[in-house]
Every structure is written in C-alpha cells, then in structure tokens.
Amino acid sequence: MNLTRLLIVDDHAIVRQGIQMFLQTEPSIEIVGEAEDGQAAIRQAKRFQPDVILMDLVMADRDGLEVMAAIKACLPGVKIVVLTTFNDPHRFEAALKAGADGYLLKNADGEALLHAIQAVRRGDLPLHPEVTHHLMRGLADVGPRPRPWQLTERDQAGLELLA
C-alpha cells in the first residue's frame, strides 16, 4: 500500500503528541500536519490534502461534526476516522451522517488506531468493538421483523383453497 498522509485533529496537545510518537515508527504513514481546533483543521486539510484525518468530535471553536461536514464538502475523497471518548449511538450516527468513515474510542490501543487508519484507507468502515456492540444490541432491540417470505393468514388460507 502507498504512503498514507495523515492529519491529526484534537484539542489536546498531549493526545496529538502521543499519536505522533506512536505513528512515527510506522513507515506507511506520514503525518502531514495537526490541528487543535476546527478552523485550523479545515485550513490544514485544504493545505495538505491528507488521505486520512484522525479527528476528535469536541473542539473549542466548532463542533467536530460541523468541521467534518465542511472538510468533506471541499475534499470528498478524504477519509475521516473519529477518535473520541463518546460511546453514544446518537453521536455515532451523527458522525456517520456528517461524513465519518470510521469511529474509534480513545480507550483503543495503538495497534487498533493503526489498523483503523489502514482499514479506512482500503475503503473499510473501522468501528471500535464497543460501538459495534451498541449497534448490534440496538438492532436486536428492534424486535422480530416479519420475513419477506412469511405468509399472512389470508395468504395461507388462499393457498389452502388452491391446494
């Protein structure tokens, strides 16, 4: 796989520095920039045109969802992986609608982060296991759905008459 150009967006310097320290040993990733707020994220994305953006949802000046949508509007090919503390199905759904290509929680380890960056670059949708668990539980809570091939009582009666 070609070199992945990465932009890191997080309002906490220690988080940005930690990610950089971990990823600088990975030869397939080039960190092209970092941003601490939404305005800087948009500017840096336009300037560096990264392949992947690793982005927090909470920033001091603008909502991360709004920033994500703005970046996707001007750079539709960029892949955005959300890196957040929010393990909330509503936030996850909102992030997908805003253009997120992956969703990772900040309690993930470095290997999971690297895997998510590589997966999103391949076109996959990397999700943190806890997010996947919430989604699956949400689907199970919907209850039984009629199968498309299930016959109604009227259909069954009609078939019995035909037989």
N, C-alpha and C positions, 0 to 999 in steps of 0.2 A: 504494500500500500504506500502511496505517496506521503510526503510530509504533511501533517495536519497543522494548519495555522490556527492558533488558539488565542482568544481574547478572554480575560478573566474579569468578571464584574461582580464586585462585592463591596459593601460599605465598610467592612472591617479589614484593615491593613494586615492584621495577623493571619486572617484566612487567605487573603491573596498571596501573602508571602509563603505560607505553608504549602499551598497548592503549587506555587512555582518551585519551591525546594523539592517537592516530590517529583514533579514532572520534568524538571531539568535533566534528570538522568535518563529520560525516555527519548531515544534517538528519533522516533517517528513523530514527535511533537515539537513544534516551535511556538513558543509563547511570544506573540507579536505585540501584545500590549495588555494594559489593565486599566480599569476604571473604578472609581469609588462611588459614582452616582450616575443617575440616569442620563443627564445631559452629556457627561463625559463618555458614557457607554455608546450613545448614538454617534458622537463625534469620532470616537476611536473605531467603531465598526465601519463607518464610511471611509475613514482614512486608511485602515489596514485591510479591510475586506477579508476577515478571517473565514476559515472553513467552519469553525465551531466557536460558539460563545458559551462560556460557563457563567450562568447568571443567577444571582440571588433575587428573590422576589421583593425584598424590602430594602428600599434605598431612601436616603434623607430627602431628596428633592422630588422624586417622582415614583409612582407605583411601578414595580417591575413588570407587571402585565402591560401597562401602557407603553413602557420602554420597549418591551419585546415586540409589540404590535408595530411600533414606529420603525424598529430595525427591520422587521420582516417586510414592511411596506417598501422600503428602499433597497433592501438586499434579500429578495425572496429565496435565494439559494442557500443562505447561511443556515446552519443547524444550531439550534439553541437548546442547551441542556440546563434545566433549572436545578440549582443547588440551594436547598432551603432547609429550614427547620420545621416547616409546616407539613404535617402529615394529616392533611384535611382533604377529604374528597372534593369539597367545593372549590378549594384552591387548585387542586389538581385539574379539575375540569376547566376552570377558568384559564389556567395556564395553557392547556391544550388548545382552547379556543383562541387564545392570543397568539399562538404560533409555536409553542414549545414542542421540541422533537424528542425530549427525554425529561425525566423527573427523578431527581436523586435527593435523598435526605442527607443532611450534614453529618449524620452519625455513620455514614458509609466509610469504609476504609479506602486507602489509596488505590488498591487494586480494582475496587468497584468503580472508582472515579475514572481510572484509565480505561477500563472495559466500557464504560458508558460513552466516553469520548470516541473510542474506536467503533463502537456499535452504531452510534448516531451517524458517524461518517459513512458507514456502509449502507445507511438507509433504514436501520432498525429503530425501534422505539424502546430505548432502555428505561426501565422503571425500577425503582427501589422495591425490594421484596415487601416491605410494609405497605407501600402504595398498591402493589398488586394484590395483596391480601385484602385491603379495603375494597378494591374494585370487585374482587371475586365474592366477597361477603355481600356487597351491595347487589350483585346480580342474583345471588341466592335468596336475598330478602324479597325480591320481586314476587316470588311465589311461583306456583306452577303455571305454565303457559300452555294453552292448547296447542297441540301439534297440528301442523297444516294438514296432515293426512287423517286426523281424527274425525270420525263421523259424528254428526249431530244425531239426536234421537230421530228426527224427521228423515235424515238420510238413511239411517239404519232401517226404519220402517219401510221406506221406498225400496231398498234392496231386498228386504224380506218378501215384499209383494212380487217383485220381479222373479225371485227365486221360486 
